[in-house]
Amino acid sequence: MDLQLSGKRALVTGSSSGLGETIVKLLAAEGAAVVVHGRDEARTAAVAKSIREDGGDATVAIGDLGTDAGADAVEAAVADGGPVDILVNNVGVYNMTMGWANSSPEDWAEIYNVNVISSVRTIQRFVPGMRERGWGRVIQISSVTGESPAASQPHYAATNAARNNLAASLSRELRHSGVTSNSVAAGGILTPAVQDFLVNLGRQNGWGETWQEIEPNLVNALGPNDVGRIGRRREYADLVAFLASPVAGYINGATLRADGGRYDA
Ligand SMILES: NC(=O)c1ccc[n+]([C@@H]2O[C@H](COP(=O)([O-])OP(=O)(O)OC[C@H]3O[C@@H](n4cnc5c(N)ncnc54)[C@H](OP(=O)(O)O)[C@@H]3O)[C@@H](O)[C@H]2O)c1
């Protein structure tokens, strides 16, 4: 399928690593000009360089989206290359060792700021231009924990409910404008950091020694699904690229779950 992304420009927040890196590389490979964003200058520049080496069009924006000043810096860096047509709000933090007993009110406020208000900052800076031009795509990356929270990471799960909710509200705000707003609620995403954490957890719990041994056991224990494994980054990126494209113009205000058919243990 031709996603018709040539001529579009996309900003993917938090694309210096993890899922965001895979999304920004895929959008570039599909023909979009992309802005790679992060706080770490070297990591962010390395992703942009690799896209350019593969023949893509990539620039860089650095800034902490947990602050207004950081968001202003991102806006200024992005403005140099022209308007943004596609905004993927992927920045997010989580901490798999936190629960009700060890998360302070400050932790709840901080994660809300980084995972939710960061998106408000980018939406308010980049979406008015999309509305004026009559076309745009806004995509929140969230997690299935927004709809199906576990006992662990309650503060993180609450931010995912908020991410889904704000995506739907934004679609109402943008009605009849040509700009759509959706959320992708992801199940587990196999990033290098997640894999390292889970291998250690698996060994502690006697689920195996190698990743191949551990993966099915940890999926059964922590979040069983009908596919029987954790999602790969490219599987989520493919869905985001589709939503970002002109082809997906009739999908709006939705939270799309990609979780292998997750069910409660
Ligand atoms: N991993 C999972 O299993 C999973 C499951 C469901 C949903 N998600 C969601 O998927 C998204 C990406 O997760 P990931 O696992 O790929 O994370 P990751 O590898 O830790 O990457 C996070 C990215 O966000 C950036 N970032 C973090 N805080 C920032 C801030 N205050 N300002 C600007 N940039 C900031 C980081 O940039 P720098 O390092 O350059 O600062 C990095 O590029 C998150 O929103 C997460 O909630 C993840």
The ligand as an SDF file (V2000), in Angstrom:
LIG
                    3D

 48 52  0  0  0  0  0  0  0  0999 V2000
    8.1330    0.0130   26.3100 N   0  0  0  0  0  0  0  0  0  0  0  0
    6.9250   -0.4640   26.5210 C   0  0  0  0  0  0  0  0  0  0  0  0
    6.7280   -1.6550   26.8450 O   0  0  0  0  0  0  0  0  0  0  0  0
    5.7300    0.4330   26.3080 C   0  0  0  0  0  0  0  0  0  0  0  0
    4.4410   -0.1460   26.3270 C   0  0  0  0  0  0  0  0  0  0  0  0
    3.3350    0.6640   26.0530 C   0  0  0  0  0  0  0  0  0  0  0  0
    3.5190    2.0050   25.7810 C   0  0  0  0  0  0  0  0  0  0  0  0
    4.7770    2.5510   25.7990 N   0  0  0  0  0  0  0  0  0  0  0  0
    4.9140    3.9650   25.5160 C   0  0  0  0  0  0  0  0  0  0  0  0
    5.7430    4.1050   24.3820 O   0  0  0  0  0  0  0  0  0  0  0  0
    6.4630    5.3400   24.4500 C   0  0  0  0  0  0  0  0  0  0  0  0
    7.9340    5.0890   24.1550 C   0  0  0  0  0  0  0  0  0  0  0  0
    8.4290    4.1640   25.1140 O   0  0  0  0  0  0  0  0  0  0  0  0
    9.8790    3.4900   24.9700 P   0  0  0  0  0  0  0  0  0  0  0  0
    9.8330    2.2440   25.7460 O   0  0  0  0  0  0  0  0  0  0  0  0
   10.2880    3.4750   23.5530 O   0  0  0  0  0  0  0  0  0  0  0  0
   10.7500    4.5760   25.7940 O   0  0  0  0  0  0  0  0  0  0  0  0
   12.3160    4.9480   25.7740 P   0  0  0  0  0  0  0  0  0  0  0  0
   13.1030    3.9460   24.9900 O   0  0  0  0  0  0  0  0  0  0  0  0
   12.6810    5.1940   27.1900 O   0  0  0  0  0  0  0  0  0  0  0  0
   12.3490    6.3160   24.9730 O   0  0  0  0  0  0  0  0  0  0  0  0
   11.7650    7.4540   25.5220 C   0  0  0  0  0  0  0  0  0  0  0  0
   12.0440    8.6350   24.6230 C   0  0  0  0  0  0  0  0  0  0  0  0
   11.4250    9.7780   25.2100 O   0  0  0  0  0  0  0  0  0  0  0  0
   12.3990   10.8070   25.3750 C   0  0  0  0  0  0  0  0  0  0  0  0
   12.0570   11.5460   26.5870 N   0  0  0  0  0  0  0  0  0  0  0  0
   11.8060   11.0630   27.8170 C   0  0  0  0  0  0  0  0  0  0  0  0
   11.4880   12.0550   28.6610 N   0  0  0  0  0  0  0  0  0  0  0  0
   11.5520   13.2020   27.9340 C   0  0  0  0  0  0  0  0  0  0  0  0
   11.3300   14.5630   28.2320 C   0  0  0  0  0  0  0  0  0  0  0  0
   10.9880   14.9820   29.4660 N   0  0  0  0  0  0  0  0  0  0  0  0
   11.4630   15.4710   27.2370 N   0  0  0  0  0  0  0  0  0  0  0  0
   11.8190   15.0800   25.9900 C   0  0  0  0  0  0  0  0  0  0  0  0
   12.0590   13.8040   25.6550 N   0  0  0  0  0  0  0  0  0  0  0  0
   11.9260   12.8820   26.6160 C   0  0  0  0  0  0  0  0  0  0  0  0
   13.7430   10.1180   25.4190 C   0  0  0  0  0  0  0  0  0  0  0  0
   14.7020   11.0300   24.9240 O   0  0  0  0  0  0  0  0  0  0  0  0
   16.1810   11.2140   25.5350 P   0  0  0  0  0  0  0  0  0  0  0  0
   16.6440    9.8680   25.9910 O   0  0  0  0  0  0  0  0  0  0  0  0
   16.9640   11.7770   24.4100 O   0  0  0  0  0  0  0  0  0  0  0  0
   16.0120   12.1480   26.6700 O   0  0  0  0  0  0  0  0  0  0  0  0
   13.5210    8.9580   24.4600 C   0  0  0  0  0  0  0  0  0  0  0  0
   13.7160    9.3640   23.1220 O   0  0  0  0  0  0  0  0  0  0  0  0
    6.2000    5.9210   25.8380 C   0  0  0  0  0  0  0  0  0  0  0  0
    5.2610    6.9590   25.7390 O   0  0  0  0  0  0  0  0  0  0  0  0
    5.6130    4.7580   26.6250 C   0  0  0  0  0  0  0  0  0  0  0  0
    4.6830    5.1670   27.6080 O   0  0  0  0  0  0  0  0  0  0  0  0
    5.8830    1.7900   26.0520 C   0  0  0  0  0  0  0  0  0  0  0  0
  1  2  1  0
  2  3  2  0
  2  4  1  0
  4  5  1  0
  4 48  2  0
  5  6  2  0
  6  7  1  0
  7  8  2  0
  8  9  1  0
  8 48  1  0
  9 10  1  0
  9 46  1  0
 10 11  1  0
 11 12  1  0
 11 44  1  0
 12 13  1  0
 13 14  1  0
 14 15  2  0
 14 16  1  0
 14 17  1  0
 17 18  1  0
 18 19  2  0
 18 20  1  0
 18 21  1  0
 21 22  1  0
 22 23  1  0
 23 24  1  0
 23 42  1  0
 24 25  1  0
 25 26  1  0
 25 36  1  0
 26 27  1  0
 26 35  1  0
 27 28  2  0
 28 29  1  0
 29 30  1  0
 29 35  2  0
 30 31  1  0
 30 32  2  0
 32 33  1  0
 33 34  2  0
 34 35  1  0
 36 37  1  0
 36 42  1  0
 37 38  1  0
 38 39  2  0
 38 40  1  0
 38 41  1  0
 42 43  1  0
 44 45  1  0
 44 46  1  0
 46 47  1  0
M  CHG  2   8   1  16  -1
M  END
$$$$
